[in-house]
Amino acid sequence: MTAADIARLDVPREELERELATLRAARARTLSESQRIAYANDEDLVAHPEWSSQAADYPGWAEHIAALAALNRKPQPRSTT
């Protein structure tokens, strides 16, 4: 896996701070431990976009998934037993 290029993920600092504030407020309001964990994980990903992967990091993956989806749509033979 290649490191994601941070430049392609940059957003204005004000937007980043707004998103982080929203996530922190939501985490503070929730009574659910699983939601607190999810919000904390979201905060980490917003604060560290270099941890995120992009389609370019996995050449051919989108085509592979599309081929699998096409197989799932293909009619399956009925069982005779």
C-alpha positions, 0 to 999 in steps of 0.5 A: 500500500502506498502512502496517501498524498496529503496534498490531494486531501487538503481542505481549508483549515477553517473547514477542518476545525468546523468538522472537528468541533462538530465531531467533538460536540457529538461525541460529548452529547452521546450516551453510547460508548460505541458512538463515542468510539466511532466519533473519536475514530472519525476525529482521528481520520479528519485530523490525519487524512494521510491515514486514508487511502484512495482508489489510486492506492489500490490499482484494479480494485474498483474493477475487481469489485465491479466484476464480483458485483456482476457475478452476484447479479448473474442468475444462479442455477436452481437446485434439483434436489 
